[in-house]
Amino acid sequence: MKKFAMMSAFLSTAVILTACGNGSEDEESTASLGEQVEYEIIGIDPGSVMMDTTEEALVHYGLDDWTLTSSSEGAMVAALDTAYQNEDPIIITAWQPHWKFNAYELKFLEDPEGVVTVENDVHTLVRNGLEDDLPDVFQFLDQFQFELDEQQEVMALMDIEEMSAYDAAREWLEDHPERVEEWTDGVGEGDGEEVRFVLEAWSDAQAATNMAAVMLEDLGYTPHLNEVAVNMMYAGLATNSADALLASWMPNQTPLFEEFDGDFVDLGPNSVGAVTGVAVPKYMGIDSFEELQDE
């Protein structure tokens, strides 16, 4: 099965905590949560908005002894899986939509001050002039709005079934022809025109972008997917080196949105209710980010 060429980089979002390890009874009775996890939160890519807000939360809640460690989405999920299977303590960054919420029983921690837990709408942005240059692509992207559960199903195929993002998107779309018909209604066919997407390395962006790319490919266009750092997504639209991005998390990415405002067209949300924040496995006995102050 054909796959789109991908380039590299990274992105931005929620924090997951696990405690109640499998250590001895004596250790569990005497060690605090902080001691069990060595006061470490396993993060994602450096420079992402989620890492920035998590650092802010550590300062805001006076968690001076805690450290946020940069990692990657794959390494973070691998650490979660190992800890979860053994009910060992771990703290990781996380966000929803993400397939891990299908695979593990997790809960967002309360964030009374609203420092790190934020509900986002995810917007589609396109470069200035796209409507004139590729009006049918513009119409399709404007019509492409989906539910978080749909996106999460594609992500589960990617990560649980170990399918490529391209294959997962194609399989899901083949199983949901009514959605394809809805999203492509009235959209004219292409003649090999290139459509250049920019996206972060996160699986939610990969799922949504590959869904759009597969449908455009079937309509006769030639999609190209370029993974870049989050700030470079916006820069790509501003310099006309990219045509569209499907992962503008608002309000999380407000600084970048405002920095490049006027250099792109905002088509509005393609999905609503995405969440970033602090979360824990449901077997945990902690409910609030504030409780870390006592650990």
Buried (B, 14 or more C-beta within 10 A) or exposed (E): EEEBEBEEBBBBBBBBBBBBBEBEEEEBEEBEBBEBBEBBBBBBBBBBBBBBBBBEBBEBBEBEEBEBBBBBBEBBBBBBBEBBEEBBBBBBBBBBBBBBBBBBEBBBBBBEEEBBBBEBBBBBBBBBEBBEEBEBBBBBBBBBBBEBEBBBBBBBBBBEEEBBBBBBBBBBBEEBEEBBEEBBEEBEEBEEBEBBBBBBBBBBBBBBBBBBBBBBBBBEBBBBBBBBBBBBBBBBBBEBBBBBBBBBBBEBBEEBBEEBEEBBBEBEBBBBEBBBBBBBBEEBEBEEBBBBEEB
